[in-house]
Each structure stands twice: as C-alpha cells, then as structure tokens.
C-alpha cells in the first residue's frame, strides 16, 4: 500500500485531469438513489485529493475522507472549501473513526490495492465496523474475467503543464498464480527552466478479483452481497468488464 509517493502525488491531478469525477460522482449518487441509501453521513476510503467527495458534498450532510497518502491529504485539505467534509490520513486496513456511516464508498480500485487475503479482509472488517446496520458499502475493483480476457499492455501518457512536460510509462507484469498485476510506473519530468530531467519510478501491485471470492470475504464480515455492475453502468459484469462495482449491505 506504499503507493502514490510524494512526487507522484504532486502530479496526480495533472495525470487524471481528463478523469470525469463529476460523472463518476453522479453515477454513485444514482446507486444511492437506486438502493434508497440515506444521505446523512458518507465515508470515502481512498479519497485521494478529494475530487469525488467535494462533488458529493452537495448531496450528503457530512462526508469523511481518508487516504494512506499524506501528500494527497495535504492537497485535499488545501483545496477544501466545504464545511461538511473532513479529510484525514488513514489506512483502510486499520482506521478507527469511532463513528458509523450510512454509506461507505471506495473508488479508483482501492480494493484491488489490497493484494492478499489479509489486507482485503482487514479492509472489509473496518468497513463493517463503521457501517450502521442496514448501511451500504459501494466499491470498485479490477474484475478477473475482464482482465484475463483483455490482458494489460504497456502504455505511455504525456502531459504538459506550462514549462513542464511529464511522461509516464506503465509496464505491467502478470502474476497469474496470485491474481496480481505489478504495474511499474516510470516518470520523466522535463522542466524547460532546468537542465536536468527528473526521473522516478513506482510499482503499484493490483489484485483482480472474482465475484465468488468477494462474496465469501464480504460474508465473513457481516456484509451481504447485494449486486454487481460493470463500472459506470447498471449492466451485469461480463468478459468485457475490466472494472467492476459491488454493492453490499451491512446485516
């Protein structure tokens, strides 16, 4: 879980500036309406720089966001102009906020960063502990059949911001026996005002899940599987679904 280090955190919003946070937040809101979830208190696990929470703050009375990256939380706090949002550092595997929520969400594959059974089990235990009875847990993840049907490939993304040009190369390595993809991110930052090019690397290990194992893991923590969809739709998961979403309910 030691990902999104300081340098990556600074460029995080730059790399995902084309990510439609508003549309994703509205998708989550549509699920909240579909399952008739109260809009009193929402917890976001892995809130990053707070983009989803800030959009959803218009629809919930109170929102609490936690993230394992202190740098991300610093950015979220710096840009937080909403009185009903709290951001703080926290690990999804062992946080304790001493309160419960109507709904807990976890987006952008935070669950898939839990690469072994202990990690994901601890995350689900913490979710269950922080949910009201009858409360809902909504999370997305890498869906096994979709990943195996369309294997990850090397990708290069280039971003320009003023005098700075950043190139990110993502190189995946499959660990099939463990249902894990190690994604090595190599960054090159070229500032026209500087002679030297800054380079750094991070490895993000991502686990892809299958529904039967998720149902078992949820059940172990008093969370009842309710439904699953292909990301950003209400369609059932299929072999073209790289990203899945699960809705579970606290018993």
C-alpha positions, 0 to 999 in steps of 0.5 A: 500500500506504499503507493502514490509517493510524494512526487507522484502525488504532486502530479496526480491531478495533472495525470487524471485531469481528463478523469470525469469525477463529476460523472463518476460522482453522479453515477454513485449518487444514482446507486444511492438513489437506486438502493434508497441509501440515506444521505446523512453521513458518507465515508470515502476510503481512498479519497485521494485529493478529494475530487469525488467527495467535494462533488458529493458534498452537495448531496450528503450532510457530512462526508469523511475522507481518508487516504494512506497518502499524506501528500494527497491529504495535504492537497485535499485539505488545501483545496477544501472549501466545504464545511461538511467534509473532513479529510484525514490520513488513514489506512483502510486496513486499520482506521478507527473513526469511532463513528458509523456511516450510512454509506461507505464508498471506495473508488479508483480500485482501492480494493484491488490495492489490497493484494492478499487475503489479509489486507482485503479482509482487514479492509472489509472488517473496518468497513463493517465496523463503521457501517450502521446496520442496514448501511451500504458499502459501494466499491470498485475493483479490477474484475478477473474475467475482464482482465484475463480476457483483455490482458494489460499492455504497456502504455505511455501518457504525456502531459504538459503543464506550462514549462513542464512536460511529464511522461509516464510509462506503465509496464505491467507484469502478470502474476497469474498464480496470485491474481496480481498485476505489478504495474511499474510506473516510470516518470520523466519530468522535463522542466524547460527552466532546468537542465536536468530531467527528473526521473522516478519510478513506482510499482503499484501491485493490483489484485483482480478479483472474482465475484465468488471470492468477494462474496465469501470475504464480504460474508465473513464480515457481516456484509451481504452481497447485494449486486454487481455492475460493470463500472459506470453502468447498471449492466451485469459484469461480463468478459468485457468488464475490466472494472467492476462495482459491488454493492453490499449491505451491512446485516 
